[in-house]
Amino acid sequence: MGEYVPLTRAGRNMKARCPFHQERSPSFIVSPERQTFHCFGCGEGGDAFSFVMKSESLSFMEAAEKLASRVGVKIEADRELGPADKERIKIREANEFAARHYHDLLKKDPAAEAARVYAAKRRLSKDSVEGFLLGFAPKNGTLVQAALKKGSPKTCS
């Protein structure tokens, strides 16, 4: 969970500000011993699977596959994706495409010069810009044209 929130030692546990709601002081506790988390502010709690599911809006299987890949385990499930899973995958792919498109515009488009200057004025490091995939969305709306050029369908379901 330290990849998602900056944890600090608090006795046998770890603490941080909760990633699921706004707060000023840490009320999010991780128990490595029990392998659970709990927020005393919003009441969220669970294990690593439920944390990844909630943090990234994943199904249980997607969270299990993600956690397994982090430790070098390949899960080979013989399962059919349901309509909700297929829709969630489509939405995630569309969001990832949009994020990458706007990020590329920020890095390369001459029209994004003011945005690059603004980011520099705010002292945003290149690592932050890359890590958070910060982007630039021009007023002329280039996303649909880029998606069509890539081969995405013209209509959304």
HUTA-V443889 format. One record per backbone hydrogen bond with DSSP energy under -1.0 kcal/mol. NH is the residue of the N-H (numbers start at 1). CO is the residue of the C=O. If there is no record, write none. Layout:
nh	co
NH	CO
NH	CO
This chain:
nh	co
4	1
5	1
8	15
10	13
13	10
14	30
15	8
16	28
28	16
29	38
30	14
31	36
35	31
36	31
37	46
38	29
39	44
40	27
43	39
46	37
51	47
52	48
53	49
54	50
55	51
56	52
58	53
63	59
64	60
65	61
66	62
67	63
68	64
69	65
70	66
72	69
73	68
79	77
86	82
87	83
88	84
89	85
90	86
91	87
92	88
93	89
94	90
95	91
96	92
97	93
98	94
99	95
100	96
101	97
102	98
103	99
104	100
105	101
106	102
107	103
108	104
109	105
112	109
113	110
116	112
117	113
118	114
119	115
120	116
121	117
122	118
123	120
124	119
129	125
130	126
131	127
132	128
134	129
136	102
141	138
146	142
147	143
148	144
149	145
150	146
151	147
152	147
